[in-house]
Amino acid sequence: MDKLEAIKLLYESESKHASYQVLSDRLSRLMQLPKTPAISRYEKERLNFILQYIEPINKTIIDIGGNTGFFSHEFLEANAHHVTYFEGNKTHAKFVDLASNILGYHEKIEIIGDYYTFENNNDTHKFDVGLLLNVLHHVGDDYGNKNYSIIQAKEKIINQLNFLSSRVSTLIFQLGYNWKGDKDRCLFNNGTKQEQIDFIKEGIGKYWNIETIGVAVDKKEVIVYEPLSENNIERNDRLGEFLNRPIFILKNICHDKN
């Protein structure tokens, strides 16, 4: 079996997040997959917004919960210097390892097939840009103590965000509304963007500045992300839960905890 056939099998492997992401454009062309994920998570639309504010050239990147590598590979395509990729799903990590070799990135990406701990004070590695997209609402489920209460989970979310301020200069962050992905465990009473934004602002103010917040907008059935405004702050149930998740671009306030 050649490498392309091997990664096709890995990409389609059954798991909680199987085929969760689209693939980077170049990898998608190489693999010639007959299907795309059944539920779009608008990776390209989110990337287009992010790249309006982030210049990847020569930057060091940490991708936490990198799934099947779309953002890692696209940042490398945009000439990032190096990516450190964390993913606790072993199948996904193996897929990204194989894919990175096929794409010629094996020397520019470090694959760590484990969950990021958010607590290793002996690790002094620092990064220009961090990607933390739709990970932290899985605390106590995919990673962390499964006995957390929802209150403890929310405290952990803030603590883990703030921990990264000593490791990352700029953080690109998204958070789901439903703890553990369970719609009966909503993190915020009404599930609104304003509630989530207020929660993040209150929790991170001593560690991060919010540079911008991106919001998904339906432009004649084409999704684009635009800066937060009075016109797009309201929750739009027609778009579904995922597209109501804001994209935060955060800059650290230069706290040095080492």
PEDALIN-V288019 format. One record per residue. N is the residue number from 1. PSI is psi in whole degrees, 0 to 359 (* if undefined). NEAR is the number of other C-alpha atoms within 10 Angstrom. D_CENTER is the distance of its C-alpha to the mean C-alpha in Angstrom with 2 decimals. Layout:
n=N psi=PSI near=NEAR d_center=D_CENTER
n=N psi=PSI near=NEAR d_center=D_CENTER
This chain:
n=1 psi=128 near=5 d_center=31.54
n=2 psi=174 near=6 d_center=29.92
n=3 psi=322 near=13 d_center=26.37
n=4 psi=317 near=16 d_center=25.37
n=5 psi=321 near=11 d_center=26.84
n=6 psi=317 near=13 d_center=25.20
n=7 psi=334 near=21 d_center=21.62
n=8 psi=317 near=15 d_center=22.52
n=9 psi=318 near=12 d_center=23.56
n=10 psi=319 near=20 d_center=20.48
n=11 psi=325 near=22 d_center=18.19
n=12 psi=3 near=15 d_center=20.43
n=13 psi=143 near=14 d_center=20.83
n=14 psi=126 near=11 d_center=20.84
n=15 psi=175 near=12 d_center=18.23
n=16 psi=324 near=9 d_center=16.20
n=17 psi=28 near=12 d_center=13.32
n=18 psi=137 near=17 d_center=15.76
n=19 psi=36 near=21 d_center=15.28
n=20 psi=323 near=18 d_center=12.06
n=21 psi=155 near=22 d_center=10.92
n=22 psi=171 near=21 d_center=13.40
n=23 psi=162 near=24 d_center=14.24
n=24 psi=154 near=19 d_center=14.67
n=25 psi=314 near=13 d_center=17.95
n=26 psi=320 near=12 d_center=20.11
n=27 psi=321 near=19 d_center=19.09
n=28 psi=320 near=13 d_center=19.57
n=29 psi=319 near=10 d_center=23.00
n=30 psi=319 near=12 d_center=23.94
n=31 psi=332 near=15 d_center=23.13
n=32 psi=53 near=10 d_center=24.76
n=33 psi=142 near=13 d_center=23.18
n=34 psi=351 near=5 d_center=25.28
n=35 psi=159 near=9 d_center=22.51
n=36 psi=166 near=13 d_center=19.06
n=37 psi=141 near=13 d_center=16.91
n=38 psi=328 near=9 d_center=19.10
n=39 psi=117 near=10 d_center=16.54
n=40 psi=137 near=12 d_center=14.80
n=41 psi=17 near=14 d_center=11.22
n=42 psi=46 near=17 d_center=12.10
n=43 psi=315 near=14 d_center=9.89
n=44 psi=322 near=17 d_center=12.84
n=45 psi=320 near=14 d_center=13.49
n=46 psi=318 near=19 d_center=10.19
n=47 psi=318 near=16 d_center=10.70
n=48 psi=319 near=13 d_center=14.26
n=49 psi=313 near=19 d_center=13.63
n=50 psi=318 near=18 d_center=11.46
n=51 psi=350 near=12 d_center=14.22
n=52 psi=340 near=8 d_center=16.80
n=53 psi=345 near=11 d_center=15.87
n=54 psi=129 near=16 d_center=14.61
n=55 psi=107 near=14 d_center=17.14
n=56 psi=342 near=20 d_center=15.77
n=57 psi=124 near=14 d_center=19.36
n=58 psi=13 near=13 d_center=20.27
n=59 psi=150 near=18 d_center=17.18
n=60 psi=136 near=21 d_center=15.82
n=61 psi=140 near=26 d_center=12.07
n=62 psi=126 near=25 d_center=10.23
n=63 psi=104 near=22 d_center=7.09
n=64 psi=121 near=23 d_center=6.66
n=65 psi=49 near=24 d_center=6.37
n=66 psi=357 near=27 d_center=6.54
n=67 psi=231 near=26 d_center=8.59
n=68 psi=17 near=28 d_center=11.22
n=69 psi=11 near=25 d_center=10.17
n=70 psi=306 near=20 d_center=10.01
n=71 psi=322 near=24 d_center=8.10
n=72 psi=310 near=26 d_center=10.01
n=73 psi=322 near=25 d_center=13.13
n=74 psi=326 near=19 d_center=13.05
n=75 psi=323 near=24 d_center=12.79
n=76 psi=322 near=23 d_center=15.66
n=77 psi=328 near=16 d_center=17.46
n=78 psi=19 near=15 d_center=17.35
n=79 psi=32 near=15 d_center=19.13
n=80 psi=150 near=21 d_center=16.77
n=81 psi=316 near=15 d_center=19.01
n=82 psi=147 near=22 d_center=16.99
n=83 psi=133 near=25 d_center=13.64
n=84 psi=116 near=18 d_center=13.26
n=85 psi=125 near=26 d_center=11.04
n=86 psi=133 near=22 d_center=10.78
n=87 psi=118 near=23 d_center=10.90
n=88 psi=341 near=18 d_center=13.46
n=89 psi=112 near=20 d_center=14.39
n=90 psi=325 near=14 d_center=17.24
n=91 psi=316 near=21 d_center=17.69
n=92 psi=317 near=26 d_center=14.28
n=93 psi=319 near=24 d_center=14.84
n=94 psi=320 near=19 d_center=18.32
n=95 psi=312 near=19 d_center=17.32
n=96 psi=326 near=28 d_center=15.15
n=97 psi=310 near=22 d_center=18.11
n=98 psi=315 near=19 d_center=20.58
n=99 psi=321 near=25 d_center=18.77
n=100 psi=324 near=22 d_center=18.40
n=101 psi=317 near=14 d_center=22.12
n=102 psi=323 near=15 d_center=23.03
n=103 psi=354 near=14 d_center=21.29
n=104 psi=24 near=11 d_center=23.07
n=105 psi=12 near=18 d_center=20.17
n=106 psi=335 near=15 d_center=21.29
n=107 psi=353 near=10 d_center=22.44
n=108 psi=3 near=17 d_center=19.39
n=109 psi=135 near=24 d_center=16.70
n=110 psi=123 near=16 d_center=16.92
n=111 psi=119 near=19 d_center=15.74
n=112 psi=106 near=17 d_center=15.55
n=113 psi=63 near=19 d_center=15.81
n=114 psi=166 near=16 d_center=15.29
n=115 psi=141 near=16 d_center=13.22
n=116 psi=138 near=17 d_center=12.60
n=117 psi=339 near=9 d_center=15.43
n=118 psi=25 near=14 d_center=14.84
n=119 psi=8 near=11 d_center=18.62
n=120 psi=91 near=9 d_center=20.04
n=121 psi=352 near=11 d_center=22.27
n=122 psi=348 near=7 d_center=24.05
n=123 psi=113 near=9 d_center=21.15
n=124 psi=10 near=11 d_center=21.75
n=125 psi=137 near=9 d_center=19.34
n=126 psi=152 near=16 d_center=17.86
n=127 psi=150 near=20 d_center=15.36
n=128 psi=319 near=15 d_center=15.48
n=129 psi=136 near=24 d_center=11.81
n=130 psi=140 near=25 d_center=8.78
n=131 psi=118 near=22 d_center=5.11
n=132 psi=77 near=20 d_center=3.83
n=133 psi=110 near=20 d_center=1.79
n=134 psi=47 near=18 d_center=5.07
n=135 psi=312 near=19 d_center=6.35
n=136 psi=338 near=26 d_center=9.27
n=137 psi=357 near=24 d_center=11.38
n=138 psi=6 near=19 d_center=12.01
n=139 psi=136 near=21 d_center=13.92
n=140 psi=3 near=19 d_center=17.43
n=141 psi=278 near=15 d_center=16.59
n=142 psi=330 near=16 d_center=14.47
n=143 psi=162 near=15 d_center=15.05
n=144 psi=180 near=15 d_center=17.43
n=145 psi=120 near=12 d_center=20.82
n=146 psi=355 near=11 d_center=21.49
n=147 psi=5 near=10 d_center=24.27
n=148 psi=145 near=14 d_center=22.28
n=149 psi=169 near=11 d_center=23.46
n=150 psi=327 near=17 d_center=21.19
n=151 psi=317 near=10 d_center=22.50
n=152 psi=322 near=13 d_center=21.61
n=153 psi=319 near=23 d_center=18.06
n=154 psi=323 near=20 d_center=17.68
n=155 psi=319 near=12 d_center=19.31
n=156 psi=320 near=19 d_center=16.96
n=157 psi=313 near=20 d_center=13.88
n=158 psi=316 near=17 d_center=15.73
n=159 psi=320 near=15 d_center=17.11
n=160 psi=322 near=16 d_center=13.91
n=161 psi=313 near=20 d_center=12.56
n=162 psi=327 near=20 d_center=16.03
n=163 psi=320 near=18 d_center=16.32
n=164 psi=344 near=21 d_center=13.72
n=165 psi=340 near=25 d_center=16.05
n=166 psi=0 near=21 d_center=18.44
n=167 psi=336 near=26 d_center=16.19
n=168 psi=135 near=22 d_center=14.17
n=169 psi=313 near=18 d_center=15.89
n=170 psi=132 near=23 d_center=13.22
n=171 psi=130 near=28 d_center=9.86
n=172 psi=120 near=19 d_center=7.37
n=173 psi=137 near=20 d_center=6.31
n=174 psi=150 near=21 d_center=6.39
n=175 psi=134 near=23 d_center=8.65
n=176 psi=163 near=23 d_center=10.73
n=177 psi=338 near=26 d_center=14.47
n=178 psi=118 near=17 d_center=15.77
n=179 psi=132 near=22 d_center=15.84
n=180 psi=18 near=21 d_center=15.39
n=181 psi=15 near=13 d_center=14.94
n=182 psi=115 near=12 d_center=18.66
n=183 psi=345 near=11 d_center=19.99
n=184 psi=2 near=9 d_center=22.88
n=185 psi=61 near=13 d_center=20.87
n=186 psi=133 near=17 d_center=19.58
n=187 psi=337 near=23 d_center=18.20
n=188 psi=142 near=16 d_center=20.18
n=189 psi=316 near=10 d_center=23.71
n=190 psi=359 near=12 d_center=23.47
n=191 psi=36 near=17 d_center=19.80
n=192 psi=157 near=18 d_center=19.93
n=193 psi=319 near=21 d_center=17.68
n=194 psi=318 near=15 d_center=20.33
n=195 psi=315 near=15 d_center=20.16
n=196 psi=316 near=19 d_center=16.45
n=197 psi=317 near=16 d_center=16.94
n=198 psi=319 near=10 d_center=20.09
n=199 psi=315 near=15 d_center=18.57
n=200 psi=313 near=18 d_center=15.94
n=201 psi=313 near=15 d_center=18.72
n=202 psi=323 near=10 d_center=21.21
n=203 psi=332 near=18 d_center=19.20
n=204 psi=2 near=18 d_center=17.90
n=205 psi=332 near=13 d_center=20.90
n=206 psi=354 near=13 d_center=22.46
n=207 psi=330 near=18 d_center=19.48
n=208 psi=146 near=24 d_center=17.47
n=209 psi=138 near=15 d_center=18.62
n=210 psi=113 near=16 d_center=16.72
n=211 psi=316 near=13 d_center=17.20
n=212 psi=161 near=17 d_center=16.22
n=213 psi=126 near=20 d_center=14.59
n=214 psi=143 near=21 d_center=13.86
n=215 psi=137 near=23 d_center=15.18
n=216 psi=134 near=26 d_center=15.65
n=217 psi=138 near=19 d_center=19.34
n=218 psi=112 near=14 d_center=21.54
n=219 psi=87 near=9 d_center=23.88
n=220 psi=52 near=6 d_center=26.48
n=221 psi=16 near=7 d_center=24.11
n=222 psi=124 near=9 d_center=21.76
n=223 psi=129 near=16 d_center=18.37
n=224 psi=153 near=17 d_center=17.54
n=225 psi=131 near=22 d_center=15.44
n=226 psi=158 near=17 d_center=17.92
n=227 psi=146 near=16 d_center=18.29
n=228 psi=137 near=17 d_center=19.01
n=229 psi=173 near=11 d_center=22.73
n=230 psi=337 near=6 d_center=25.44
n=231 psi=343 near=7 d_center=25.31
n=232 psi=8 near=17 d_center=21.77
n=233 psi=331 near=17 d_center=21.21
n=234 psi=143 near=12 d_center=22.76
n=235 psi=136 near=17 d_center=20.92
n=236 psi=95 near=16 d_center=21.62
n=237 psi=336 near=11 d_center=22.05
n=238 psi=333 near=9 d_center=23.04
n=239 psi=343 near=13 d_center=19.51
n=240 psi=166 near=10 d_center=18.22
n=241 psi=317 near=16 d_center=15.81
n=242 psi=316 near=17 d_center=12.51
n=243 psi=353 near=22 d_center=13.80
n=244 psi=359 near=24 d_center=14.96
n=245 psi=117 near=23 d_center=11.63
n=246 psi=156 near=24 d_center=11.82
n=247 psi=119 near=25 d_center=9.56
n=248 psi=133 near=24 d_center=10.75
n=249 psi=114 near=22 d_center=11.67
n=250 psi=143 near=23 d_center=13.36
n=251 psi=132 near=19 d_center=16.11
n=252 psi=159 near=22 d_center=17.55
n=253 psi=26 near=14 d_center=21.20
n=254 psi=36 near=13 d_center=22.22
n=255 psi=133 near=14 d_center=22.78
n=256 psi=107 near=8 d_center=23.86
n=257 psi=4 near=10 d_center=23.98
n=258 psi=* near=9 d_center=25.19
